[in-house]
């Protein structure tokens, strides 16, 4: 049991290391988007991510802003990152009101 926990902790630390997250956001995610766009002929993609997948897209949007036009919509569940400096002040309010509770109090699931 102890060996299993230490193995899980080691994997988590590798996945969550900031240099890995930066590499995914700077190289891997843009390359994946370019591949999809080249194969399909579309001009934009819809991204669905969970946990570190959300961090990849957020990092890419920050480091490689030219890709922001290539992502039409990004759906993020259980983000492994926290936004400290939002560009659009109402982003978090909008996303929570869109997916959890609208301003009129109606719950959306």
N, C-alpha and C positions, 0 to 999 in steps of 0.2 A: 504493500500500500504506500509506504514512504517513497519507494523508487518511482512508483507511478505518479505521485504528486510532484516530485522533483522534475520528472520528465515533462509533465504538463506545464509547470512553471517555466521551464527552460524554453519550451516551444512558444508559450505566451510572450516571454520576454523578447524572443527573436522576432515574432510577428509584430509586436508593438514598439519595437525600437524605432526611434525617430528617423534614423538613416534609411531603414527599409521602407518606411511609409513615404519618405521623400522620393526614393527610387521608384516606387510603384506609381506615385503621382506624377513624377517627372517623365518617366520613360514607358513603363508597362501599360498604364491605363490609356495614355494618348495613342500608343501603338495599336492597342486593341480597338480603339474607336476608329482610327484610320483604316485598319484592316476591314472592319465591318462596313464602313462607308464606301470603301473601294469595291468590296464584293457586292454590295446591294445597290449602289448608285444613289443612295439617299443622301440628303444634305445634313441630317442630324439624327441622333439616336435618343432613345429613352433609357435611362440608367436606373436599375433597381439594385440596391445594395443593402447589405446587413453588416453591422459591426465594422470590421476593418475595410470592407468594400466601400462604405460611406467615406471613410477617411481618405481612401485613394482618390475619390472624385473631388472631395473638398480640397485636398492638397493640389490636385491637378488644376482646379479652378483658380487657386492662388498662385501657383508657380508658372503655369502655362495659360494665361488668360485668353489666348487666342482660341482655346478649345471651348470656351463658354458658349460660343455660338453654335458649336457642334453638338451640344447636349441640350435637347429641347426640354426635357423634364428629368429630374433626378429624384427618385423615390428612395428615401433613406429610413431604414428601420433599425433601431438599436445602435445608433452611432457610437463608435468607439472614440470619437473626438468631440471636443467641445469648442464652439465658436466663441472666441474672446472679442474679436473686433469685426463686427458685421459691417459689410458695405451697405446693405440695404437694411435700415434700422427696423423695419417691420417684418423682416424675414421670418424670425422665429414665431412672432405672433400670428403671422399669416399661416405658417405651416401647421402650428398647433390648432388654429381655428379651422383649417381645412380638413385635418385628419381626425381631430378629437371632438372639439366643441365649437360650433359656429358662434358668431357674435350674438345671435338671437337665442342661444342656449340649446339649440337642437343638437343632439349627439349624433355624430356620423361615425359609423364603424365600417 
